[in-house]
Amino acid sequence: MNPPSDPGLQPERTALARQRTALSALVAAALLLRGGLTAGAPLQLAAAVCLTVAAALVAAVGSPRPGTRAARHRLLAAAWVTGLGGSLATLHLLTT
């Protein structure tokens, strides 16, 4: 027999942490965008776009709306893939 589960405040803390992460990423993307537009650097603009998409996905995962765990995991995986893709593209542009 399983005791009743009491999630406590852990889900709320996790959601708040994801929201803070998304906000930090959006601030970094805004700075990259500003620098890319000022300097005319397409590399910074591409990184800003990837970071913005990843931040939006993380914000969607961390939103307080009810959703299935599998849906949240898919969104988080999409954020990781977007961030990884942007990082690899940036690395490729830097090394060529």
TIRO-2110 file (N, C-alpha, C; in Angstrom, 1 decimal):
// TIRO-2110
0.8, -1.2, 0.0, N, 1, A
0.0, 0.0, 0.0, CA, 1, A
0.9, 1.2, 0.0, C, 1, A
0.6, 2.2, -0.9, N, 2, A
1.4, 3.4, -1.0, CA, 2, A
0.8, 4.5, -0.2, C, 2, A
1.6, 5.2, 0.5, N, 3, A
1.1, 6.4, 1.3, CA, 3, A
0.7, 7.5, 0.3, C, 3, A
-0.2, 8.3, 0.7, N, 4, A
-0.6, 9.4, -0.2, CA, 4, A
0.6, 10.4, -0.5, C, 4, A
0.7, 10.8, -1.7, N, 5, A
1.8, 11.6, -2.1, CA, 5, A
1.5, 13.1, -1.7, C, 5, A
2.5, 13.8, -1.3, N, 6, A
2.4, 15.2, -0.9, CA, 6, A
3.6, 15.9, -1.6, C, 6, A
3.4, 16.5, -2.8, N, 7, A
4.5, 17.1, -3.5, CA, 7, A
5.1, 18.3, -2.9, C, 7, A
4.3, 18.9, -1.9, N, 8, A
4.9, 20.1, -1.2, CA, 8, A
5.1, 21.2, -2.2, C, 8, A
6.2, 22.0, -2.0, N, 9, A
6.4, 23.1, -2.8, CA, 9, A
7.4, 22.9, -3.9, C, 9, A
7.9, 21.6, -4.0, N, 10, A
8.9, 21.3, -5.0, CA, 10, A
8.5, 21.7, -6.4, C, 10, A
7.3, 21.3, -6.9, N, 11, A
6.9, 21.7, -8.2, CA, 11, A
6.9, 23.2, -8.5, C, 11, A
6.5, 23.9, -7.5, N, 12, A
6.5, 25.4, -7.6, CA, 12, A
7.9, 25.9, -7.7, C, 12, A
8.8, 25.4, -6.9, N, 13, A
10.2, 25.8, -6.9, CA, 13, A
10.8, 25.5, -8.3, C, 13, A
10.5, 24.4, -8.8, N, 14, A
11.0, 24.0, -10.1, CA, 14, A
10.5, 24.9, -11.2, C, 14, A
9.2, 25.2, -11.2, N, 15, A
8.6, 26.1, -12.2, CA, 15, A
9.2, 27.5, -12.1, C, 15, A
9.4, 28.0, -10.8, N, 16, A
10.0, 29.3, -10.7, CA, 16, A
11.5, 29.3, -11.2, C, 16, A
12.2, 28.2, -10.9, N, 17, A
13.6, 28.2, -11.4, CA, 17, A
13.6, 28.2, -12.9, C, 17, A
12.7, 27.5, -13.6, N, 18, A
12.7, 27.5, -15.0, CA, 18, A
12.3, 28.9, -15.6, C, 18, A
11.4, 29.5, -14.9, N, 19, A
11.0, 30.9, -15.3, CA, 19, A
12.2, 31.8, -15.2, C, 19, A
13.0, 31.7, -14.1, N, 20, A
14.2, 32.6, -13.9, CA, 20, A
15.2, 32.3, -15.0, C, 20, A
15.4, 31.0, -15.3, N, 21, A
16.3, 30.6, -16.4, CA, 21, A
15.9, 31.2, -17.7, C, 21, A
14.6, 31.1, -18.0, N, 22, A
14.1, 31.6, -19.3, CA, 22, A
14.3, 33.2, -19.3, C, 22, A
14.1, 33.8, -18.2, N, 23, A
14.2, 35.3, -18.2, CA, 23, A
15.7, 35.7, -18.4, C, 23, A
16.6, 34.9, -17.8, N, 24, A
18.0, 35.2, -17.9, CA, 24, A
18.5, 35.0, -19.4, C, 24, A
18.0, 33.9, -20.0, N, 25, A
18.3, 33.6, -21.4, CA, 25, A
17.8, 34.7, -22.3, C, 25, A
16.6, 35.2, -22.0, N, 26, A
16.0, 36.3, -22.8, CA, 26, A
16.9, 37.6, -22.7, C, 26, A
17.3, 37.9, -21.5, N, 27, A
18.2, 39.0, -21.4, CA, 27, A
19.5, 38.9, -22.1, C, 27, A
20.1, 37.7, -22.1, N, 28, A
21.3, 37.4, -22.8, CA, 28, A
21.0, 37.5, -24.3, C, 28, A
19.9, 37.0, -24.8, N, 29, A
19.5, 37.0, -26.2, CA, 29, A
19.4, 38.5, -26.6, C, 29, A
18.7, 39.3, -25.8, N, 30, A
18.6, 40.7, -26.1, CA, 30, A
19.9, 41.4, -26.3, C, 30, A
20.9, 41.1, -25.4, N, 31, A
22.2, 41.7, -25.5, CA, 31, A
22.9, 41.2, -26.7, C, 31, A
22.8, 39.9, -27.1, N, 32, A
23.4, 39.4, -28.3, CA, 32, A
22.8, 40.1, -29.5, C, 32, A
21.5, 40.2, -29.5, N, 33, A
20.8, 40.9, -30.6, CA, 33, A
21.2, 42.3, -30.8, C, 33, A
21.3, 43.0, -29.7, N, 34, A
21.8, 44.4, -29.8, CA, 34, A
23.2, 44.5, -30.3, C, 34, A
24.1, 43.6, -29.8, N, 35, A
25.5, 43.6, -30.3, CA, 35, A
25.6, 43.2, -31.7, C, 35, A
24.8, 42.2, -32.1, N, 36, A
24.8, 41.7, -33.5, CA, 36, A
24.3, 42.8, -34.5, C, 36, A
23.3, 43.5, -34.1, N, 37, A
22.8, 44.6, -35.0, CA, 37, A
23.7, 45.8, -35.0, C, 37, A
24.3, 46.1, -33.9, N, 38, A
25.3, 47.2, -33.9, CA, 38, A
26.5, 46.9, -34.7, C, 38, A
27.1, 45.7, -34.5, N, 39, A
28.3, 45.4, -35.2, CA, 39, A
28.1, 44.7, -36.6, C, 39, A
26.9, 44.4, -36.9, N, 40, A
26.6, 43.7, -38.2, CA, 40, A
27.2, 42.3, -38.2, C, 40, A
27.1, 41.6, -37.0, N, 41, A
27.6, 40.3, -36.9, CA, 41, A
26.5, 39.2, -37.0, C, 41, A
26.5, 38.5, -38.1, N, 42, A
25.4, 37.5, -38.3, CA, 42, A
25.6, 36.4, -37.3, C, 42, A
26.8, 36.1, -36.8, N, 43, A
27.0, 35.0, -35.8, CA, 43, A
26.2, 35.4, -34.5, C, 43, A
26.3, 36.6, -34.1, N, 44, A
25.6, 37.0, -32.9, CA, 44, A
24.1, 37.0, -33.1, C, 44, A
23.6, 37.4, -34.3, N, 45, A
22.2, 37.4, -34.6, CA, 45, A
21.7, 35.9, -34.5, C, 45, A
22.4, 35.0, -35.1, N, 46, A
22.0, 33.6, -35.1, CA, 46, A
21.9, 33.0, -33.7, C, 46, A
22.9, 33.4, -32.9, N, 47, A
23.0, 32.9, -31.5, CA, 47, A
21.8, 33.5, -30.7, C, 47, A
21.5, 34.8, -31.0, N, 48, A
20.3, 35.4, -30.3, CA, 48, A
19.0, 34.7, -30.7, C, 48, A
18.8, 34.3, -31.9, N, 49, A
17.6, 33.7, -32.3, CA, 49, A
17.5, 32.3, -31.7, C, 49, A
18.6, 31.5, -31.7, N, 50, A
18.6, 30.2, -31.0, CA, 50, A
18.3, 30.3, -29.5, C, 50, A
18.9, 31.3, -28.9, N, 51, A
18.7, 31.5, -27.5, CA, 51, A
17.3, 31.9, -27.1, C, 51, A
16.7, 32.8, -28.0, N, 52, A
15.3, 33.2, -27.8, CA, 52, A
14.4, 32.0, -27.9, C, 52, A
14.6, 31.2, -28.9, N, 53, A
13.7, 30.0, -29.1, CA, 53, A
13.8, 29.0, -27.9, C, 53, A
15.1, 28.8, -27.5, N, 54, A
15.3, 27.9, -26.3, CA, 54, A
14.7, 28.5, -25.0, C, 54, A
14.8, 29.8, -24.9, N, 55, A
14.2, 30.5, -23.7, CA, 55, A
12.7, 30.3, -23.7, C, 55, A
12.1, 30.5, -24.9, N, 56, A
10.6, 30.4, -25.0, CA, 56, A
10.2, 29.0, -24.7, C, 56, A
10.9, 28.0, -25.1, N, 57, A
10.6, 26.6, -24.8, CA, 57, A
10.7, 26.3, -23.3, C, 57, A
11.8, 26.8, -22.7, N, 58, A
11.9, 26.6, -21.3, CA, 58, A
10.8, 27.3, -20.5, C, 58, A
10.4, 28.5, -20.9, N, 59, A
9.3, 29.2, -20.3, CA, 59, A
8.0, 28.4, -20.4, C, 59, A
7.8, 27.8, -21.5, N, 60, A
6.6, 27.0, -21.7, CA, 60, A
6.6, 25.8, -20.8, C, 60, A
7.8, 25.2, -20.6, N, 61, A
7.9, 24.0, -19.7, CA, 61, A
7.6, 24.5, -18.3, C, 61, A
8.1, 25.6, -17.9, N, 62, A
8.1, 26.1, -16.5, CA, 62, A
6.8, 26.8, -16.2, C, 62, A
5.9, 26.9, -17.2, N, 63, A
4.6, 27.7, -16.9, CA, 63, A
3.8, 26.9, -15.9, C, 63, A
2.9, 27.6, -15.1, N, 64, A
2.1, 26.9, -14.1, CA, 64, A
0.9, 26.2, -14.7, C, 64, A
0.7, 26.2, -16.0, N, 65, A
-0.4, 25.5, -16.6, CA, 65, A
-0.3, 24.0, -16.4, C, 65, A
-1.4, 23.4, -16.1, N, 66, A
-1.3, 21.9, -16.0, CA, 66, A
-1.0, 21.3, -17.3, C, 66, A
-0.3, 20.3, -17.3, N, 67, A
0.1, 19.5, -18.5, CA, 67, A
0.7, 18.2, -18.1, C, 67, A
0.8, 17.3, -19.1, N, 68, A
1.3, 16.0, -18.8, CA, 68, A
2.8, 16.1, -18.6, C, 68, A
3.4, 15.2, -17.9, N, 69, A
4.8, 15.2, -17.7, CA, 69, A
5.5, 14.9, -19.0, C, 69, A
4.9, 14.1, -19.8, N, 70, A
5.6, 13.7, -21.1, CA, 70, A
5.6, 15.0, -22.0, C, 70, A
4.6, 15.8, -22.0, N, 71, A
4.6, 17.0, -22.9, CA, 71, A
5.6, 18.0, -22.4, C, 71, A
5.8, 18.1, -21.1, N, 72, A
6.8, 19.0, -20.6, CA, 72, A
8.2, 18.5, -20.9, C, 72, A
8.4, 17.2, -20.9, N, 73, A
9.7, 16.6, -21.2, CA, 73, A
10.0, 16.8, -22.7, C, 73, A
9.0, 16.7, -23.6, N, 74, A
9.2, 17.0, -25.0, CA, 74, A
9.6, 18.4, -25.2, C, 74, A
8.9, 19.3, -24.5, N, 75, A
9.3, 20.8, -24.7, CA, 75, A
10.7, 21.0, -24.2, C, 75, A
11.1, 20.4, -23.1, N, 76, A
12.4, 20.6, -22.5, CA, 76, A
13.5, 20.0, -23.5, C, 76, A
13.1, 18.9, -24.0, N, 77, A
14.1, 18.3, -25.0, CA, 77, A
14.2, 19.1, -26.2, C, 77, A
13.1, 19.8, -26.7, N, 78, A
13.2, 20.7, -27.8, CA, 78, A
14.1, 21.9, -27.5, C, 78, A
14.0, 22.4, -26.2, N, 79, A
14.8, 23.5, -25.8, CA, 79, A
16.3, 23.1, -25.8, C, 79, A
16.6, 21.9, -25.3, N, 80, A
18.0, 21.4, -25.3, CA, 80, A
18.5, 21.3, -26.8, C, 80, A
17.7, 20.7, -27.6, N, 81, A
18.1, 20.5, -29.0, CA, 81, A
18.4, 21.9, -29.7, C, 81, A
17.5, 22.8, -29.5, N, 82, A
17.7, 24.2, -30.0, CA, 82, A
18.9, 24.8, -29.5, C, 82, A
19.2, 24.7, -28.2, N, 83, A
20.4, 25.3, -27.7, CA, 83, A
21.6, 24.6, -28.2, C, 83, A
21.6, 23.3, -28.3, N, 84, A
22.7, 22.5, -28.8, CA, 84, A
23.0, 22.9, -30.3, C, 84, A
21.9, 22.9, -31.0, N, 85, A
22.0, 23.3, -32.5, CA, 85, A
22.7, 24.7, -32.6, C, 85, A
22.2, 25.6, -31.9, N, 86, A
22.8, 27.0, -31.9, CA, 86, A
24.2, 27.0, -31.5, C, 86, A
24.6, 26.2, -30.5, N, 87, A
25.9, 26.1, -30.0, CA, 87, A
26.8, 25.5, -31.1, C, 87, A
26.4, 24.4, -31.7, N, 88, A
27.2, 23.8, -32.8, CA, 88, A
27.3, 24.6, -34.0, C, 88, A
26.3, 25.4, -34.3, N, 89, A
26.4, 26.3, -35.5, CA, 89, A
27.4, 27.4, -35.2, C, 89, A
27.3, 27.9, -34.0, N, 90, A
28.2, 29.0, -33.6, CA, 90, A
29.7, 28.4, -33.6, C, 90, A
29.9, 27.2, -33.1, N, 91, A
31.2, 26.6, -33.1, CA, 91, A
31.7, 26.4, -34.5, C, 91, A
30.8, 26.0, -35.4, N, 92, A
31.2, 25.8, -36.8, CA, 92, A
31.6, 27.1, -37.4, C, 92, A
30.8, 28.1, -37.2, N, 93, A
31.1, 29.4, -37.8, CA, 93, A
32.4, 30.0, -37.2, C, 93, A
32.7, 29.7, -36.0, N, 94, A
34.0, 30.2, -35.4, CA, 94, A
35.2, 29.5, -35.9, C, 94, A
35.1, 28.2, -36.2, N, 95, A
36.2, 27.5, -36.6, CA, 95, A
36.5, 27.5, -38.1, C, 95, A
35.5, 28.1, -38.9, N, 96, A
35.8, 28.1, -40.4, CA, 96, A
36.2, 29.5, -40.8, C, 96, A
END
